[in-house]
């Protein structure tokens, strides 16, 4: 298991959607995003069988190792432990962060979804989260009905939380920069990253949100 200090301080957090990338292949699309400079990858797959998920996760872990980028597994602590991934991202369950930390150890990266709730984020950090995620911030293909988080929430969280903060939900190259300015360390992107045939230019455009010279 990798060390917590592998967690990037900022950058593009590429979250997979095998259904969006099925025509060209999940590994090919992720490789393009990594080649453009994605800082971290999360394997998220809600439709594959357990065997398929294990094989896909192992393949992505090998790829991420080549680029020296952490691979995080979405909401499956056992899979993360089984393949030796860098960590896991967990959701609403009250004991999710302590369970992940206890199972994966002190050096694992543990991320926590905190939606639009600052108290949840503060609690998650206290329980051992390596980073927290707020969102959705904009209309989202993945979670269209989820409550919106505000840009002001990022600014408040940045003043009270000393771990990286990820923003997620409808983020594009056109709307990502204000989130970075407000305090987002990572832009977590699904649909806008994989919705076109060539992922590299889209990844680069999202990464440019962290470059003040481009704005």
Steps between C-alpha positions, in 0.01 A plus 500: 500500500633840402580783740261784571756749365426362150175693520535794259460848639315618190399401150254302290336206675384271220205279598420216265173415333542175301169561323626828352835352394384155386544563128869588529580306815530610860876453517560699180295794623664504843843482339418809294391688812816396684714597204346847509586532869210374713612505864288213633263234365195345661364171372121539519289227343138439598409239238780241464512167678735449794743308278493768230554775756799321646663450159432857390628641829820296476555620145453863600727457801778377272444798273496749787822354637668573166401864532570513875142610567277366782208271419199528729216245503145627529306368798664155520748467783545129444592545133745777585669276755500193273684666211719733706346822371607830652171548676123520490228762470196449723150646522224565750535210746575637845782256570646499147812706569599322826436162336710587195781634715497195727494260204754668275735639761650833592675553167198455271329790327141519625265745332151586621197642322360787704241631253407854612562442871792670673441324837522164322831604348644612832394170658650300213836671543487435874431132426800471272401610150796594281285726284135598484271564204213746463242503223317504273573863411325506161238292316642149490449201274611264777287630789238731353280511810764567763488830687730771374810608688605865490824672414475669841514156662845444350628825646360414843645151488842625394515710817416204725644193327866432435471202263446524121145585393352349185212659311274279290181521300455645153850648489640608164796699375266800481378497860785341693719802562266676750497181708879495509506868596253432781707219652465178301828308490375236257244514220331160486354445155307218336277592207687799357823301495375188321217628280715556190713259298833658597537545877840670498389849384211500747732396781746774408224761493390396849858504627532854365244607762791483746718731290432869579684603184220348290234726652 
